[in-house]
Amino acid sequence: MLRYLFILVLIFANSCGSQGADTDTSSKAVPGIYTLNEIIGGRAGGELKGDKLPFEETYKFRSDGTFIRLRKDQGQSIELTGTYELKSYASEQHIELSYDQNSDIVGNCSGKEKWESFYINEQNALQNNWMACDGPGYVYTRQ
């Protein structure tokens, strides 16, 4: 009888967990190196891939929760660093980035903030959430 009570308590405790976003450390997509593969939409619409991309960009996600973002554009390089956290919202996995410094290349809906958010799409690629506010959608594939 005590065993059944213990099982019921475990089930109850599990069902009363936090609502909304859960931290998820078992992502199917990170850590690793991700390269910009496609730019979708935004106000201009359309789609850019491969040689048509206006710049090269990579993210290196480390297993210690830090990342490096490197953009190469017309002979100039921009390197940003920060930390990331994996979250689950409903059935989607998200990566929330927090940058160590401000930069014009950080894209989010609230302006010049030091954070950015991505979700892991059906192809296990990273896609930013900037399209929700008419920004371009950047898609990064794992190397």
C-alpha positions in Angstrom: 0.0 0.0 0.0 2.8 2.4 0.8 4.3 1.7 -2.6 1.1 2.8 -4.3 1.0 6.0 -2.2 4.6 6.8 -3.2 3.8 6.3 -6.9 0.8 8.6 -6.6 2.9 11.3 -4.9 5.5 11.1 -7.7 2.8 11.3 -10.4 1.2 14.3 -8.6 4.6 16.1 -8.1 5.5 15.6 -11.8 2.1 16.9 -13.0 2.4 20.1 -10.8 5.7 21.2 -12.4 6.3 24.7 -13.8 4.0 26.0 -16.4 5.2 27.5 -19.7 8.9 27.2 -20.5 10.9 24.3 -19.2 14.7 24.3 -19.3 15.7 21.4 -21.5 19.3 20.3 -21.5 18.8 17.3 -23.9 18.5 19.2 -27.1 18.7 17.3 -30.4 20.5 20.2 -32.1 23.1 21.8 -29.8 26.0 22.1 -29.0 27.8 22.4 -32.3 28.6 24.8 -35.2 25.8 26.2 -37.2 26.2 28.1 -40.5 23.8 30.6 -42.1 22.1 28.7 -44.9 19.1 30.8 -45.8 17.5 34.2 -45.3 13.7 34.2 -45.6 11.2 37.0 -46.1 11.2 40.0 -43.9 9.7 43.2 -45.4 11.5 42.7 -48.7 10.1 39.1 -49.1 11.8 36.4 -51.0 14.5 34.0 -50.1 18.3 34.0 -50.3 20.5 30.9 -50.3 24.1 29.9 -50.9 26.1 32.4 -53.0 23.2 34.9 -52.9 23.6 35.4 -49.1 24.9 39.0 -48.4 27.3 37.7 -45.6 28.7 34.6 -44.0 27.8 33.8 -40.4 28.3 31.0 -37.9 27.3 30.2 -34.4 29.5 27.9 -32.2 27.5 26.6 -29.3 29.6 25.0 -26.6 28.5 22.4 -24.1 29.2 24.8 -21.2 26.3 27.1 -22.2 28.4 29.7 -24.0 28.4 30.6 -27.7 30.4 32.6 -30.3 28.8 34.3 -33.2 31.0 35.3 -36.1 29.9 37.3 -39.1 32.1 38.0 -42.1 30.8 40.8 -44.4 32.7 42.6 -47.1 36.1 41.8 -45.6 35.2 42.7 -42.1 34.5 40.4 -39.2 32.3 40.8 -36.2 32.6 38.4 -33.2 30.0 38.3 -30.4 29.9 36.1 -27.4 27.4 35.2 -24.7 25.5 32.5 -23.0 22.5 30.4 -24.2 19.8 28.4 -22.5 17.6 25.7 -24.0 13.9 25.9 -23.4 10.8 23.9 -24.4 7.6 25.7 -25.3 4.7 23.3 -25.9 6.3 20.9 -28.4 9.1 23.2 -29.7 12.6 23.5 -28.5 14.0 27.0 -28.3 17.5 28.5 -27.7 17.6 31.8 -25.9 20.8 33.8 -26.4 22.1 36.5 -24.0 24.9 38.5 -25.5 27.8 40.0 -23.5 27.6 43.2 -25.6 25.2 45.2 -27.7 25.5 45.0 -31.5 23.5 46.1 -34.6 23.5 42.5 -35.8 21.5 41.2 -32.9 18.0 40.7 -34.2 14.9 40.8 -32.0 11.5 42.4 -32.0 12.2 44.9 -29.2 15.0 46.9 -30.7 18.6 47.1 -29.5 18.5 44.5 -26.8 21.2 42.0 -25.9 19.2 38.9 -26.5 18.0 36.8 -29.4 15.7 33.7 -29.7 15.8 30.7 -32.0 13.7 27.6 -32.4 14.7 24.2 -33.8 12.6 23.6 -36.9 11.5 20.3 -38.4 14.8 19.9 -40.3 16.8 20.3 -37.0 18.0 23.7 -38.2 18.0 26.8 -36.1 15.6 29.5 -37.2 15.4 32.9 -35.5 12.1 34.4 -34.3 12.6 37.8 -35.8 10.1 37.1 -38.6 7.3 37.5 -36.0 7.8 41.3 -36.2 8.6 41.5 -40.0 12.3 40.9 -39.6 14.2 38.5 -41.9 14.2 34.8 -41.0 17.7 33.4 -40.7 18.1 29.7 -41.0 21.3 28.0 -39.7 22.2 24.4 -40.5 24.6 22.2 -38.4 28.0 21.6 -39.9 
